[in-house]
Amino acid sequence: MSAIHIHRHHQLGLPQARNIARQWATKAERKFDLRCHYISGDAQDTVRFERSGIQGTLQVRADQFELSAQLGFLFSAFAPSIEAQIAAQIDSLLHAHSTQPA
C-alpha cells in the first residue's frame, strides 16, 4: 500500500475553506470517480472519499487543508501522478479564492 499526504496552509477562514473543499470533492468525484461524504464540524470539517483501491480524508480547517489517502496495490504505481494531480487541484482552488476580492 502507498500513502499520499498533502498539507496546505491558507488564510481564508473556515467558510471559504469549506467552499473550496466542496468544490474539490465535486471535481474529485468526476475526475477520479470517488465517492465523497462531507462531514461538517464546529472548528473542522472532514471530506471522506473512497473508491476501489483508494480511501482517505481531507481535513478542512480555518487555516489549513490536510489530505491523507491510502492507495491499494494497483494504484500505488501511480501514486506520484495521483498526488501531483490532487495537489494541483487544491492549489488551483486555493489560488482562485485567494485572488478574489473579499
N, C-alpha and C positions, 0 to 999 in steps of 0.2 A: 504494500500500500504506500502511496505517495501523499504528501501533505502540501497544501498551499496555504500561505499566510500573507495577508496584505493588510497593512496598517497605514491609515492616512489621518493626519491632523487637519482640522479646519477651524474656522471661526464663525461659522454660520448660525449657530444656535440649534436647538433641538427641532423647532418647527420646520426650518428649511432642510435640516438633515433628514427628517422624516420624508419630506417630499422627494429628496434625492434617492433615498433608499427605496421608496415605492417605484420611482422611475427605473432604478436599476433592476428591481425584481421583475417588472414588466418586460424589460429588454432581455433579461436572463431567461425568462420563460419562453420567449420567442426564439432567441438565438441558440440557447443551449438545451431547449426542451426540458427545463427544470420545472418542478412543482414548488412554488414558493408559498409560504404561510407567514403572514405578518403578525407579530405579537407586540402590541403597544404596552408600554410601561410608563411609570411616572418620570423617571430620570433616564431611562434607556429603553429602546425598542430592539426587537430581535427579528430578523428575517431568517427563517429556517428554509433551506432549499434541499431538494434531492431529485434524483432520477437514478436509474440503474447504473451503478458504478460511481456515483458522486453523491456526497452528502455534506452539508456544512451549515454554517451560520454567518450572518452579517450582524454584528453588534453596532447599533446606531446610538451615538451619544451626542451631546451638545457640542463637543469639541473634537470628536474623532469617529472614524469608522474602523472596525476590525473584522476582517473576513478570515474565517478558517474553514478549510474544506479537506475532506479525505477523498482521495481518488482510488478506485479499485484498480486491479491489475491491468485491465485493458486500457484505462485512461492514463495510467501512470507514465507511459511512454510519451504522452502529450502534455505532461504537467507544465513544462516551461511555457509552451504556447498557450495553454489554457490560462495560466497565471498572468501572462502578459496581456491577453485579451480582456480578462476581468479587470486588471489594474487600469488598463487604458479606458475602459468604460467608466469606472469610478472616477478617474482623473478628469475625464471629459465632462462628466456631470458636475463635479466639484468646480471645475474651471468655469463652466457656463453659469453656475449660480453665483460664483464669487465675483463675476464681472457684471452682473445685473444690478441696476440701480435699486436701492432699498425702497 
